[in-house]
């Protein structure tokens, strides 16, 4: 997705005459520039709020059975999202199964769990907006990447947590924006600022944007699941969570 | 000269990308904004004068959208994480709960509201928001918070939430702290790490949790 050098290379490849000039100017220079992308991440809706659950705690969801269902959409890698969420929740003690929900068929990815899930997390991701500046891309090529190219993506995730009967226990929408600039000039300036001035968690030249978004999303998913568990307890008049046998056959 | 002119025009045209504000903001500044993506039409309605109404491009089928961002008054670390998470969604959460409660209760009843939250300041904000929301919807709301005798409170404090609210409700009705035409709406959290409020309604000595 964002920050992928291959994607960036593909985009520049489309500018044929400019690329030919670049090649003449030296493939080495182009490669240095193309690897020099700077990505900015801006949480826009809910993701910037703090959470009360520590997602690093391995006992947050001990023995909780969760089914994570990811709904694919244009510009979103649902399988990668599902895999990452599964890994995050598993580290917190949950028994997680994942499913990519296709329009006409369901293809369960994992067959590890045999028990019905207690909670079902539906994640619907969407690419809301993608824009780039054609003029900048032209200048990017003719200036030998000294003028940076610019591209932005805005994504949203709608998350719903249901119990085994399908009752919605918690839901939240998230939205975030990524701005990616590529070019030797902007990368060089930011690399120097990162090296000399910016603290490590503020740096923009590495994989920081992706890591920061992942951290935010996983923390909020943990908080949502925790809220859903508490709500389920309240709705069941604080009865203990249903056993595996009781849950079987009622799952959606 | 001609080439320089062309480059200047191209640079001017591409300024929108180069001067994206995000490029000049620190991480803290980027995280301290609440943004909402709107259609241009909706944006012009909400922010007249700042966002122009639908122009010729929109009429021709091009649907531009705008992003409305506001900087939050408090820095993220100024408040406890749970308090911040609850207070930043307080209006939304309380409105949902109040509407749910309002649908279950008789229109003529008199409402008493209180919130149970570890921080007294936050509890007061929650209670005031709920009272205001009820009053805005035309319900009769009392400023008085029904208070049980000290002995009852001591017993209730030792009970888990599953029992405490039910018992307090029954006791309030028995001791006539709450009358037959009075309702008590309680808003609370029942777990130290949750950021979602719950609500319960006490009517005629019977406590029920709201969905």
Boltz contact constraints between the chains, C-beta under 6 A:
constraints:
  - contact:
      token1: [A, 40]
      token2: [B, 22]
      max_distance: 6.0
  - contact:
      token1: [A, 42]
      token2: [B, 22]
      max_distance: 6.0
  - contact:
      token1: [A, 42]
      token2: [B, 30]
      max_distance: 6.0
  - contact:
      token1: [A, 44]
      token2: [B, 35]
      max_distance: 6.0
  - contact:
      token1: [A, 48]
      token2: [B, 31]
      max_distance: 6.0
  - contact:
      token1: [A, 49]
      token2: [B, 85]
      max_distance: 6.0
  - contact:
      token1: [A, 49]
      token2: [B, 88]
      max_distance: 6.0
  - contact:
      token1: [A, 50]
      token2: [B, 81]
      max_distance: 6.0
  - contact:
      token1: [A, 50]
      token2: [B, 84]
      max_distance: 6.0
  - contact:
      token1: [A, 50]
      token2: [B, 85]
      max_distance: 6.0
  - contact:
      token1: [A, 52]
      token2: [B, 81]
      max_distance: 6.0
  - contact:
      token1: [A, 52]
      token2: [B, 82]
      max_distance: 6.0
  - contact:
      token1: [A, 52]
      token2: [B, 193]
      max_distance: 6.0
  - contact:
      token1: [A, 52]
      token2: [B, 195]
      max_distance: 6.0
  - contact:
      token1: [A, 53]
      token2: [B, 193]
      max_distance: 6.0
  - contact:
      token1: [A, 133]
      token2: [B, 14]
      max_distance: 6.0
  - contact:
      token1: [A, 133]
      token2: [B, 17]
      max_distance: 6.0
  - contact:
      token1: [A, 135]
      token2: [B, 10]
      max_distance: 6.0
  - contact:
      token1: [A, 135]
      token2: [B, 13]
      max_distance: 6.0
  - contact:
      token1: [A, 135]
      token2: [B, 14]
      max_distance: 6.0
  - contact:
      token1: [A, 136]
      token2: [B, 14]
      max_distance: 6.0
  - contact:
      token1: [A, 136]
      token2: [B, 17]
      max_distance: 6.0
  - contact:
      token1: [A, 139]
      token2: [B, 10]
      max_distance: 6.0
  - contact:
      token1: [A, 150]
      token2: [B, 17]
      max_distance: 6.0
  - contact:
      token1: [A, 179]
      token2: [B, 20]
      max_distance: 6.0
  - contact:
      token1: [A, 179]
      token2: [B, 22]
      max_distance: 6.0
  - contact:
      token1: [A, 202]
      token2: [B, 27]
      max_distance: 6.0
  - contact:
      token1: [A, 226]
      token2: [B, 193]
      max_distance: 6.0
  - contact:
      token1: [A, 227]
      token2: [B, 194]
      max_distance: 6.0
  - contact:
      token1: [A, 227]
      token2: [B, 196]
      max_distance: 6.0
  - contact:
      token1: [A, 230]
      token2: [B, 191]
      max_distance: 6.0
  - contact:
      token1: [A, 230]
      token2: [B, 194]
      max_distance: 6.0
  - contact:
      token1: [A, 234]
      token2: [B, 198]
      max_distance: 6.0
  - contact:
      token1: [A, 234]
      token2: [B, 209]
      max_distance: 6.0
  - contact:
      token1: [A, 238]
      token2: [B, 162]
      max_distance: 6.0
